[in-house]
Amino acid sequence: MKNIILTFTLLVFFGTIAEAQFQAGEKFISGSFYNGLTNVKEKKEEAALNNYSHNIGVSFGKFVQNNRAVGWGISHTLSTYKNRELDFVRKPLSEFGIGIERFAEYYKPLNDKFALYVRPSGNLGYTLKNTYQLSNDELYYETKTNSIVLGLSLGAGISWRISPKWMIDGGFAFTNPINISYGFESIEYHQQQNPAGGNLETKGTAFKYMFSPTLSSGSIGLGFRYFCGMK
């Protein structure tokens, strides 16, 4: 089914020629925002559990040719965690990330409102993660990981030009064939001691490479786009 969707999209793109829906010179801005908050309280007491996270993405682009755009995107992720019932004090920061993306978009108009598109992109990002491992309800070790990630991706979807200034896009297929990361990792063992005293600590690096050309589909991600510059 996944291969059928991709094949159909490519056939439509390279099949008949349709009239341009997006004109060279048009500029746009689009964005996405996700926010999650968990707050568990006990009666007449402070919050026992507080978990917050957000994911922000903003992109800017320009149509350099009819139905063909290029642009840049930036993203930011944050996750914090606080649990008063734990027997140890963990760092409030669970994850922090920032990234930059360079993308191109190719549109195949179906009529004056709807168009199919494919979106190849390359991205570079930095991520910090703090994780914890428990043993018998006690902290065994905590890990701090700094990672630099380089990846390539390809997305496909359908767009709806609801007005000259606004567009809704829905991505229905995505693949991330190449993903390379290099990380610096430090681990502190709270139940093992150094001969000189203090918790045992280890440091190391990790190189990861993933090649997975599998196409993912079955869900639709919606987004809004505002055209801030008209030819």
N, C-alpha and C positions, 0 to 999 in steps of 0.2 A: 504493500500500500504506500509506503514511504517513497519508494522508487517511482511509483506511478505519479504521485503528486509532483515530484521534482521533474520528471520527464514532461508532464503536461505543462508545467510552468515554462520550461525551456522552449517547448514547441510553440507556445503562444508568443513568446518573446521573439523568436527568430522566424516566425511565420509571416502572415500578412502584415503589411505596413499600415498603421493607423495614424490618424491626425494627431499632431502634437498637443498634449494637454498641459504640459509644463514648458514655459517659454524660457529660452536662454536669457540670463540676466536676473531672473527671479531669485530673491534671497529668502531664507527662512530660519526660524528658530523653533526647536521642539524640546520637550523635557518630560521627565517622569519622576515620581516621588512615591516612595513607600515608607510607611511608618507603622511600627508595632510597639505596643506598650502593655506589659503585664504587671499588675499591682495587686498582690494578695495580702489582705489584712486580717488580723485576728481582732476579736472584739475588744474595743477600748485600748488597743495597743498599736504600736508603730507597725508599718508594713513589714511583713516577714520576708516577702519576696518582691523584688522590683527589677524588671527586665525591660530595657528600651533598645530599639533598633531603628535605623532608617537607611534608605538607599536612594540617592539622588543622582539623576543623570540629566545633562543638558547638552544639546548639540546645535551647531550652527553650520549652515551650508549655503551653496549657491548653485544654480543650474548653469553650467558652463556651455551646455548645448541643449537643444530641445529634448526634453525627457531624460536628461542625464545631469546628475548633480554630484558634487564632491563637497566634503566638509570635515569638521573636527568635532569631537565630543569629549566631555569630561565627566567623570563619575566620582562619587564619594559614598563610602559605607561606614557605618558606626554601630557598634553594639556594646551595651554596658549591662552589668549584672551585679545584683546585690542580694545576698541571702543572709538574714540575721540568725537563722537557725543552724548554720554551719558552725563546726567547732574550730574553724580557722578563718582568718581574714584573708580573702582573696582580692586581687586587684580589681577595681571596678570596671576597667576597660577589658572587654572580651575580644573585640576586633575593631581594627581601623584600616581603611583602605582608600586609596586614591588612584585614579587611572586616567589615561588619555587615549583617544581613539582617532584613527584616520579612516574615513569611509568614502565609498562611492555608491551611487544608486542609479539603477537603470529601470526606466518605466516603460510599460507597454499599455497604452490606453485601450480600454474596451469600448468606451464611449466618451462623452464630454464630462462625465462625473467620476467614473470608476477606471482604475488602472491596476495592473499587476506590476510588481517590482521585485528585483533581486538586489541584495545589499552586501557586497563583499567589504570586509573591514580588517584592519590590523590594530592591535591594542597593546599598550604597555602600562603596567600597573605595579603598585607597591602595596603590600599587606602586612600588618602586624597582628599576631594572634597570641593570646594568653590562654592556655588550656591547663586543666588540672585532672589528676588521676587519684582516685580514692582507693584505700585498702582497709577493709573492716571499719568503714565509716570514718576513717582518718586520712588526712592528706598524705599520700605517698610521694608524689613528685608534681612539680609544676613546670610547664614548658613555655618558653617565649620564642616565637618564630618570626623572623623578618624575611619576607619573600619578595623577589622581583619576578614578575610574570610577563612573558611575551607570547602573544597568541594571534591566530588568524581565524576568522569566522565567515560564514556565508548565511544570510537570511533571505527569506522570501515571504511575500505577503500581498495584500490588496489594499489600495487606498481609495478614499472617497473624498473628492473635492466638493465640500458642502457649500463653499462660497469662494469668491476670489481671494479672501484673506485666511480662510481656515480649511484644514484638511484633517480627516481621521484616517489613521493607518492601522491595519490589523495584520500582525505577523503570524503566519500559520506553519512555517517550516524553518528549521535552524540547524546548522551543523558547525561544530568547532573542531576542524580536522587536526590542527596543530596547536599544541600548548607546551611551552617551555618555561620552566621556573628554576630559579637559583635561590636557595634560602640559607640563612644563618640561624642556627638553633642553639639555645642554651637550656639545660635542664638542671633543676635544683631538687635533690632528693632529701625530703624532710625526715626520713627514717633511717638515713645512713649518714655517718659522720666522717669528716676528714681526720687523718691522724693528728693534725695540728689543731683540730677543733672546728666547729661550724659544720653546716650542712655540706654534703658532697655535691659538687657541681661539675657538669661536663659541658663542653662546647663542641660544635661541629658544623659542617656545611652539607647541603644536600642539593643535588642536581636532578631534576625530573624532566622527562620528555614524554609527551603523549601524542600518538598519531591515531586518530579515531575519526574516519570519514563518515560515520553513521549519521543519517539524517533523522532529526527528531521532529515529530509532528503530532497533531491530535489536540492541541490547545491553541487559543488565539490570544495574543497580547495586544491590547488597544493603546493607542497614543494619539495625542493632538499635535498639530503643527500650525504655526502662525507664519504667514508670509509677510515679512516686514519690508520688503523691497520689491517693487514691480517694475518691469521693463517699461 
